[in-house]
């Protein structure tokens, strides 16, 4: 789904299946900040599915 497109999402409320309409979505960015407060990585096309693995790899590389 493109950024801003909105759409439908399914979920459960009190055990009952519901479908939710979203008018729009916001863009999600990920920043990695080092211990000195410097931004060492910015991803403007972050995905919830693979972002944690990417962040972990960046942190491991930066800590060497």
C-alpha positions in Angstrom: 0.0 0.0 0.0 1.5 3.4 -1.0 2.2 6.0 1.7 -0.9 8.1 2.1 -3.3 5.6 0.4 -5.1 4.5 3.6 -7.0 1.3 3.2 -8.6 -1.4 5.3 -7.1 -3.3 8.2 -8.6 -6.3 10.0 -8.4 -6.9 13.7 -10.3 -8.1 16.8 -12.1 -6.1 19.3 -13.4 -7.9 22.4 -12.9 -11.2 20.5 -15.0 -10.0 17.5 -13.5 -9.7 14.1 -13.7 -6.1 12.8 -12.6 -4.3 9.6 -11.2 -0.8 10.0 -11.1 1.9 7.3 -8.1 4.2 7.3 -8.4 7.4 5.4 -4.7 7.8 5.1 -1.4 6.6 6.5 1.7 8.4 7.5 5.2 7.7 6.3 7.4 5.8 8.8 11.1 6.6 9.2 13.7 4.9 11.4 16.6 6.7 12.9 19.6 5.1 14.7 21.3 7.4 17.1 24.7 6.5 18.6 25.7 6.9 22.3 27.0 10.4 21.6 23.7 11.5 20.2 24.7 11.5 16.5 22.3 10.2 13.9 24.3 7.3 12.3 21.4 6.0 10.1 18.2 7.3 8.6 15.8 5.1 6.6 13.0 7.0 4.9 11.4 3.8 3.6 11.3 1.7 6.7 9.2 -1.4 6.8 7.8 -2.9 10.0 8.6 -6.4 8.8 12.3 -6.1 8.3 13.3 -2.9 10.2 14.4 -4.6 13.4 16.9 -6.8 11.6 18.3 -3.8 9.6 18.6 -1.7 12.8 20.4 -4.5 14.6 22.9 -4.9 11.8 23.6 -1.1 11.9 24.1 -1.2 15.6 26.4 -4.2 15.4 28.5 -2.6 12.7 28.7 0.8 14.6 29.8 -0.9 17.8 32.9 -2.5 16.2 
